[in-house]
């Protein structure tokens, strides 16, 4: 039996600006664990709504991304940014 898509489990949010945020979540899609990063916007009713802008990575791809983000963080620290 195939597992249906489960609602994302919110891990955290990053405020991008006053009307946008990035949500980091863990989910699965038909049994495949994924890491989701999605931009949300604040609508006219002060409710956060998802946009089409985002990224959904299977765990192997996310694991490849992690060391690259670490490298970027070290570079920013070296440049005092």
N, CA, C and O atoms as a Tinker XYZ file with bonds, in Angstrom:
   324  protein
     1  N      0.832000   -1.177000    0.000000    73     2
     2  CA     0.000000    0.000000    0.000000    64     1     3
     3  C      0.883000    1.248000    0.000000    63     2     4     5
     4  O      1.887000    1.289000    0.710000    81     3
     5  N      0.528000    2.253000   -0.775000    73     3     6
     6  CA     1.277000    3.493000   -0.868000    64     5     7
     7  C      0.844000    4.460000    0.222000    63     6     8     9
     8  O     -0.350000    4.655000    0.450000    81     7
     9  N      1.816000    5.066000    0.894000    73     7    10
    10  CA     1.523000    6.078000    1.907000    64     9    11
    11  C      1.245000    7.401000    1.216000    63    10    12    13
    12  O      2.028000    7.836000    0.371000    81    11
    13  N      0.156000    8.034000    1.558000    73    11    14
    14  CA    -0.179000    9.316000    0.957000    64    13    15
    15  C      0.681000   10.424000    1.534000    63    14    16    17
    16  O      1.307000   10.261000    2.581000    81    15
    17  N      0.703000   11.548000    0.842000    73    15    18
    18  CA     1.472000   12.694000    1.302000    64    17    19
    19  C      0.965000   13.146000    2.662000    63    18    20    21
    20  O     -0.237000   13.313000    2.869000    81    19
    21  N      1.885000   13.337000    3.572000    73    19    22
    22  CA     1.578000   13.796000    4.928000    64    21    23
    23  C      1.811000   15.300000    4.993000    63    22    24    25
    24  O      2.700000   15.822000    4.321000    81    23
    25  N      1.030000   15.985000    5.786000    73    23    26
    26  CA     1.226000   17.424000    5.966000    64    25    27
    27  C      2.613000   17.677000    6.536000    63    26    28    29
    28  O      3.097000   16.911000    7.369000    81    27
    29  N      3.256000   18.757000    6.086000    73    27    30
    30  CA     4.599000   19.058000    6.600000    64    29    31
    31  C      4.593000   19.324000    8.101000    63    30    32    33
    32  O      3.652000   19.905000    8.641000    81    31
    33  N      5.661000   18.887000    8.763000    73    31    34
    34  CA     5.887000   19.151000   10.185000    64    33    35
    35  C      6.821000   20.351000   10.264000    63    34    36    37
    36  O      7.993000   20.248000    9.904000    81    35
    37  N      6.320000   21.468000   10.724000    73    35    38
    38  CA     7.089000   22.705000   10.758000    64    37    39
    39  C      8.265000   22.579000   11.721000    63    38    40    41
    40  O      8.098000   22.198000   12.880000    81    39
    41  N      9.451000   22.905000   11.224000    73    39    42
    42  CA    10.669000   22.878000   12.032000    64    41    43
    43  C     11.001000   24.292000   12.503000    63    42    44    45
    44  O     11.468000   24.482000   13.626000    81    43
    45  N     10.761000   25.282000   11.647000    73    43    46
    46  CA    11.036000   26.658000   12.016000    64    45    47
    47  C     10.702000   27.623000   10.900000    63    46    48    49
    48  O     10.391000   27.219000    9.780000    81    47
    49  N     10.770000   28.900000   11.219000    73    47    50
    50  CA    10.515000   29.946000   10.229000    64    49    51
    51  C     11.652000   30.952000   10.246000    63    50    52    53
    52  O     12.306000   31.167000   11.266000    81    51
    53  N     11.868000   31.560000    9.093000    73    51    54
    54  CA    12.881000   32.599000    8.941000    64    53    55
    55  C     12.173000   33.797000    8.313000    63    54    56    57
    56  O     11.646000   33.697000    7.205000    81    55
    57  N     12.158000   34.920000    9.013000    73    55    58
    58  CA    11.519000   36.115000    8.483000    64    57    59
    59  C     12.379000   36.673000    7.348000    63    58    60    61
    60  O     13.546000   37.009000    7.554000    81    59
    61  N     11.804000   36.770000    6.162000    73    59    62
    62  CA    12.512000   37.300000    4.994000    64    61    63
    63  C     12.360000   38.821000    4.925000    63    62    64    65
    64  O     13.328000   39.539000    4.675000    81    63
    65  N     11.148000   39.299000    5.148000    73    63    66
    66  CA    10.837000   40.726000    5.240000    64    65    67
    67  C      9.492000   40.842000    5.958000    63    66    68    69
    68  O      9.000000   39.849000    6.495000    81    67
    69  N      8.891000   42.024000    5.978000    73    67    70
    70  CA     7.654000   42.212000    6.751000    64    69    71
    71  C      6.489000   41.366000    6.248000    63    70    72    73
    72  O      5.584000   41.039000    7.017000    81    71
    73  N      6.503000   41.014000    4.977000    73    71    74
    74  CA     5.353000   40.299000    4.426000    64    73    75
    75  C      5.695000   38.904000    3.902000    63    74    76    77
    76  O      4.839000   38.247000    3.309000    81    75
    77  N      6.930000   38.441000    4.108000    73    75    78
    78  CA     7.316000   37.112000    3.644000    64    77    79
    79  C      8.153000   36.393000    4.693000    63    78    80    81
    80  O      8.922000   37.006000    5.433000    81    79
    81  N      7.982000   35.086000    4.734000    73    79    82
    82  CA     8.794000   34.250000    5.606000    64    81    83
    83  C      9.109000   32.961000    4.867000    63    82    84    85
    84  O      8.392000   32.559000    3.951000    81    83
    85  N     10.192000   32.322000    5.280000    73    83    86
    86  CA    10.556000   31.008000    4.754000    64    85    87
    87  C     10.248000   29.999000    5.847000    63    86    88    89
    88  O     10.694000   30.141000    6.985000    81    87
    89  N      9.490000   28.993000    5.492000    73    87    90
    90  CA     9.181000   27.927000    6.448000    64    89    91
    91  C     10.022000   26.706000    6.107000    63    90    92    93
    92  O     10.110000   26.285000    4.953000    81    91
    93  N     10.632000   26.158000    7.135000    73    91    94
    94  CA    11.430000   24.942000    7.016000    64    93    95
    95  C     10.604000   23.824000    7.640000    63    94    96    97
    96  O     10.171000   23.925000    8.788000    81    95
    97  N     10.390000   22.761000    6.875000    73    95    98
    98  CA     9.517000   21.688000    7.358000    64    97    99
    99  C     10.046000   20.330000    6.923000    63    98   100   101
   100  O     10.814000   20.208000    5.969000    81    99
   101  N      9.606000   19.319000    7.656000    73    99   102
   102  CA     9.891000   17.930000    7.319000    64   101   103
   103  C      8.583000   17.305000    6.867000    63   102   104   105
   104  O      7.549000   17.486000    7.511000    81   103
   105  N      8.622000   16.572000    5.764000    73   103   106
   106  CA     7.412000   15.924000    5.272000    64   105   107
   107  C      7.787000   14.621000    4.586000    63   106   108   109
   108  O      8.959000   14.254000    4.504000    81   107
   109  N      6.784000   13.945000    4.104000    73   107   110
   110  CA     7.057000   12.809000    3.230000    64   109   111
   111  C      6.066000   12.860000    2.084000    63   110   112   113
   112  O      4.939000   13.332000    2.234000    81   111
   113  N      6.498000   12.377000    0.961000    73   111   114
   114  CA     5.676000   12.356000   -0.237000    64   113   115
   115  C      5.648000   10.930000   -0.736000    63   114   116   117
   116  O      6.637000   10.423000   -1.266000    81   115
   117  N      4.508000   10.290000   -0.563000    73   115   118
   118  CA     4.347000    8.880000   -0.928000    64   117   119
   119  C      5.443000    8.019000   -0.321000    63   118   120   121
   120  O      6.023000    7.161000   -0.986000    81   119
   121  N      5.714000    8.267000    0.960000    73   119   122
   122  CA     6.674000    7.468000    1.702000    64   121   123
   123  C      8.113000    7.931000    1.597000    63   122   124   125
   124  O      8.985000    7.344000    2.237000    81   123
   125  N      8.398000    8.967000    0.810000    73   123   126
   126  CA     9.764000    9.485000    0.670000    64   125   127
   127  C      9.948000   10.694000    1.584000    63   126   128   129
   128  O      9.325000   11.731000    1.359000    81   127
   129  N     10.798000   10.580000    2.619000    73   127   130
   130  CA    11.044000   11.730000    3.507000    64   129   131
   131  C     11.677000   12.888000    2.733000    63   130   132   133
   132  O     12.542000   12.683000    1.881000    81   131
   133  N     11.231000   14.105000    3.046000    73   131   134
   134  CA    11.717000   15.291000    2.345000    64   133   135
   135  C     11.912000   16.449000    3.324000    63   134   136   137
   136  O     11.288000   16.497000    4.384000    81   135
   137  N     12.786000   17.370000    2.949000    73   135   138
   138  CA    12.966000   18.633000    3.655000    64   137   139
   139  C     12.405000   19.715000    2.733000    63   138   140   141
   140  O     12.809000   19.830000    1.576000    81   139
   141  N     11.477000   20.500000    3.258000    73   139   142
   142  CA    10.815000   21.539000    2.464000    64   141   143
   143  C     11.214000   22.917000    2.953000    63   142   144   145
   144  O     11.239000   23.178000    4.156000    81   143
   145  N     11.523000   23.795000    2.016000    73   143   146
   146  CA    11.734000   25.208000    2.295000    64   145   147
   147  C     10.774000   25.948000    1.366000    63   146   148   149
   148  O     10.879000   25.841000    0.145000    81   147
   149  N      9.849000   26.689000    1.944000    73   147   150
   150  CA     8.808000   27.318000    1.144000    64   149   151
   151  C      8.620000   28.755000    1.606000    63   150   152   153
   152  O      8.632000   29.033000    2.805000    81   151
   153  N      8.446000   29.677000    0.644000    73   151   154
   154  CA     8.164000   31.076000    0.964000    64   153   155
   155  C      6.661000   31.229000    1.168000    63   154   156   157
   156  O      5.858000   30.761000    0.360000    81   155
   157  N      6.299000   31.890000    2.254000    73   155   158
   158  CA     4.911000   32.226000    2.564000    64   157   159
   159  C      4.772000   33.740000    2.543000    63   158   160   161
   160  O      5.722000   34.461000    2.849000    81   159
   161  N      3.583000   34.222000    2.182000    73   159   162
   162  CA     3.331000   35.661000    2.194000    64   161   163
   163  C      2.149000   35.950000    3.106000    63   162   164   165
   164  O      1.301000   35.091000    3.345000    81   163
   165  N      2.113000   37.171000    3.605000    73   163   166
   166  CA     1.038000   37.618000    4.483000    64   165   167
   167  C     -0.070000   38.207000    3.617000    63   166   168   169
   168  O      0.139000   39.205000    2.928000    81   167
   169  N     -1.256000   37.583000    3.655000    73   167   170
   170  CA    -2.351000   38.059000    2.807000    64   169   171
   171  C     -3.088000   39.226000    3.469000    63   170   172   173
   172  O     -2.704000   39.672000    4.550000    81   171
   173  N     -4.132000   39.713000    2.828000    73   171   174
   174  CA    -4.893000   40.860000    3.310000    64   173   175
   175  C     -5.608000   40.616000    4.624000    63   174   176   177
   176  O     -6.027000   41.567000    5.283000    81   175
   177  N     -5.754000   39.354000    5.018000    73   175   178
   178  CA    -6.396000   39.012000    6.288000    64   177   179
   179  C     -5.385000   38.651000    7.371000    63   178   180   181
   180  O     -5.731000   38.026000    8.373000    81   179
   181  N     -4.140000   39.049000    7.161000    73   179   182
   182  CA    -3.045000   38.748000    8.094000    64   181   183
   183  C     -2.863000   37.251000    8.324000    63   182   184   185
   184  O     -2.536000   36.821000    9.431000    81   183
   185  N     -3.076000   36.463000    7.275000    73   183   186
   186  CA    -2.868000   35.015000    7.320000    64   185   187
   187  C     -1.694000   34.665000    6.403000    63   186   188   189
   188  O     -1.571000   35.213000    5.308000    81   187
   189  N     -0.840000   33.758000    6.854000    73   187   190
   190  CA     0.284000   33.323000    6.033000    64   189   191
   191  C     -0.192000   32.309000    5.004000    63   190   192   193
   192  O     -0.861000   31.332000    5.341000    81   191
   193  N      0.163000   32.554000    3.736000    73   191   194
   194  CA    -0.233000   31.680000    2.633000    64   193   195
   195  C      1.020000   31.211000    1.885000    63   194   196   197
   196  O      1.952000   31.994000    1.699000    81   195
   197  N      1.054000   29.945000    1.454000    73   195   198
   198  CA     2.221000   29.454000    0.720000    64   197   199
   199  C      2.266000   30.005000   -0.702000    63   198   200   201
   200  O      1.232000   30.271000   -1.314000    81   199
   201  N      3.467000   30.167000   -1.207000    73   199   202
   202  CA     3.657000   30.528000   -2.615000    64   201   203
   203  C      4.167000   29.296000   -3.356000    63   202   204   205
   204  O      4.396000   28.246000   -2.756000    81   203
   205  N      4.338000   29.437000   -4.648000    73   203   206
   206  CA     4.925000   28.355000   -5.446000    64   205   207
   207  C      6.446000   28.350000   -5.317000    63   206   208   209
   208  O      7.110000   27.406000   -5.747000    81   207
   209  N      6.990000   29.408000   -4.722000    73   207   210
   210  CA     8.438000   29.524000   -4.570000    64   209   211
   211  C      8.910000   28.674000   -3.402000    63   210   212   213
   212  O      8.473000   28.860000   -2.266000    81   211
   213  N      9.790000   27.759000   -3.686000    73   211   214
   214  CA    10.294000   26.914000   -2.621000    64   213   215
   215  C     11.096000   25.757000   -3.165000    63   214   216   217
   216  O     11.372000   25.654000   -4.360000    81   215
   217  N     11.454000   24.904000   -2.253000    73   215   218
   218  CA    12.319000   23.778000   -2.563000    64   217   219
   219  C     11.885000   22.599000   -1.703000    63   218   220   221
   220  O     11.658000   22.746000   -0.502000    81   219
   221  N     11.773000   21.438000   -2.322000    73   219   222
   222  CA    11.448000   20.220000   -1.602000    64   221   223
   223  C     12.497000   19.187000   -1.979000    63   222   224   225
   224  O     12.537000   18.701000   -3.109000    81   223
   225  N     13.348000   18.860000   -1.006000    73   223   226
   226  CA    14.480000   17.976000   -1.281000    64   225   227
   227  C     14.298000   16.610000   -0.641000    63   226   228   229
   228  O     13.932000   16.523000    0.531000    81   227
   229  N     14.550000   15.537000   -1.394000    73   227   230
   230  CA    14.616000   14.228000   -0.744000    64   229   231
   231  C     15.834000   14.225000    0.185000    63   230   232   233
   232  O     16.776000   14.989000   -0.024000    81   231
   233  N     15.814000   13.371000    1.202000    73   231   234
   234  CA    16.894000   13.385000    2.200000    64   233   235
   235  C     18.293000   13.243000    1.615000    63   234   236   237
   236  O     19.196000   13.931000    2.091000    81   235
   237  N     18.539000   12.384000    0.600000    73   235   238
   238  CA    19.895000   12.314000    0.055000    64   237   239
   239  C     20.375000   13.654000   -0.519000    63   238   240   241
   240  O     21.543000   14.009000   -0.366000    81   239
   241  N     19.490000   14.385000   -1.170000    73   239   242
   242  CA    19.869000   15.699000   -1.709000    64   241   243
   243  C     20.093000   16.699000   -0.584000    63   242   244   245
   244  O     21.015000   17.511000   -0.657000    81   243
   245  N     19.256000   16.651000    0.464000    73   243   246
   246  CA    19.440000   17.540000    1.601000    64   245   247
   247  C     20.783000   17.272000    2.274000    63   246   248   249
   248  O     21.485000   18.202000    2.673000    81   247
   249  N     21.128000   16.010000    2.395000    73   247   250
   250  CA    22.411000   15.668000    3.023000    64   249   251
   251  C     23.586000   16.174000    2.200000    63   250   252   253
   252  O     24.644000   16.468000    2.758000    81   251
   253  N     23.424000   16.281000    0.894000    73   251   254
   254  CA    24.470000   16.874000    0.047000    64   253   255
   255  C     24.521000   18.387000    0.234000    63   254   256   257
   256  O     25.585000   18.992000    0.108000    81   255
   257  N     23.392000   18.992000    0.529000    73   255   258
   258  CA    23.324000   20.439000    0.709000    64   257   259
   259  C     23.968000   20.876000    2.016000    63   258   260   261
   260  O     24.602000   21.930000    2.066000    81   259
   261  N     23.817000   20.090000    3.068000    73   259   262
   262  CA    24.306000   20.482000    4.398000    64   261   263
   263  C     25.784000   20.900000    4.406000    63   262   264   265
   264  O     26.081000   21.980000    4.918000    81   263
   265  N     26.732000   20.108000    3.869000    73   263   266
   266  CA    28.128000   20.545000    3.927000    64   265   267
   267  C     28.391000   21.801000    3.102000    63   266   268   269
   268  O     29.300000   22.569000    3.415000    81   267
   269  N     27.621000   22.007000    2.077000    73   267   270
   270  CA    27.788000   23.221000    1.267000    64   269   271
   271  C     27.320000   24.457000    2.031000    63   270   272   273
   272  O     27.910000   25.531000    1.911000    81   271
   273  N     26.256000   24.297000    2.816000    73   271   274
   274  CA    25.810000   25.400000    3.664000    64   273   275
   275  C     26.833000   25.684000    4.763000    63   274   276   277
   276  O     27.066000   26.840000    5.114000    81   275
   277  N     27.441000   24.633000    5.302000    73   275   278
   278  CA    28.502000   24.813000    6.303000    64   277   279
   279  C     29.676000   25.578000    5.697000    63   278   280   281
   280  O     30.237000   26.471000    6.331000    81   279
   281  N     30.039000   25.227000    4.480000    73   279   282
   282  CA    31.141000   25.911000    3.787000    64   281   283
   283  C     30.796000   27.383000    3.568000    63   282   284   285
   284  O     31.642000   28.258000    3.754000    81   283
   285  N     29.566000   27.650000    3.176000    73   283   286
   286  CA    29.122000   29.026000    2.986000    64   285   287
   287  C     29.165000   29.795000    4.298000    63   286   288   289
   288  O     29.589000   30.950000    4.324000    81   287
   289  N     28.732000   29.168000    5.389000    73   287   290
   290  CA    28.762000   29.821000    6.710000    64   289   291
   291  C     30.184000   30.171000    7.121000    63   290   292   293
   292  O     30.430000   31.252000    7.655000    81   291
   293  N     31.126000   29.254000    6.872000    73   291   294
   294  CA    32.532000   29.540000    7.203000    64   293   295
   295  C     33.047000   30.708000    6.364000    63   294   296   297
   296  O     33.773000   31.562000    6.874000    81   295
   297  N     32.682000   30.752000    5.102000    73   295   298
   298  CA    33.124000   31.839000    4.226000    64   297   299
   299  C     32.578000   33.171000    4.716000    63   298   300   301
   300  O     33.299000   34.168000    4.749000    81   299
   301  N     31.305000   33.190000    5.095000    73   299   302
   302  CA    30.716000   34.423000    5.602000    64   301   303
   303  C     31.398000   34.861000    6.905000    63   302   304   305
   304  O     31.634000   36.050000    7.118000    81   303
   305  N     31.706000   33.909000    7.757000    73   303   306
   306  CA    32.393000   34.225000    9.014000    64   305   307
   307  C     33.792000   34.770000    8.726000    63   306   308   309
   308  O     34.231000   35.728000    9.363000    81   307
   309  N     34.483000   34.168000    7.776000    73   307   310
   310  CA    35.835000   34.644000    7.418000    64   309   311
   311  C     35.783000   36.070000    6.892000    63   310   312   313
   312  O     36.708000   36.851000    7.114000    81   311
   313  N     34.700000   36.414000    6.193000    73   311   314
   314  CA    34.533000   37.768000    5.636000    64   313   315
   315  C     33.847000   38.707000    6.614000    63   314   316   317
   316  O     33.537000   39.847000    6.269000    81   315
   317  N     33.606000   38.224000    7.856000    73   315   318
   318  CA    32.961000   39.003000    8.916000    64   317   319
   319  C     31.584000   39.511000    8.487000    63   318   320   321
   320  O     31.206000   40.644000    8.785000    81   319
   321  N     30.855000   38.668000    7.795000    73   319   322
   322  CA    29.497000   39.030000    7.349000    64   321   323
   323  C     28.447000   38.307000    8.170000    63   322   324
   324  O     27.251000   38.486000    7.939000    81   323
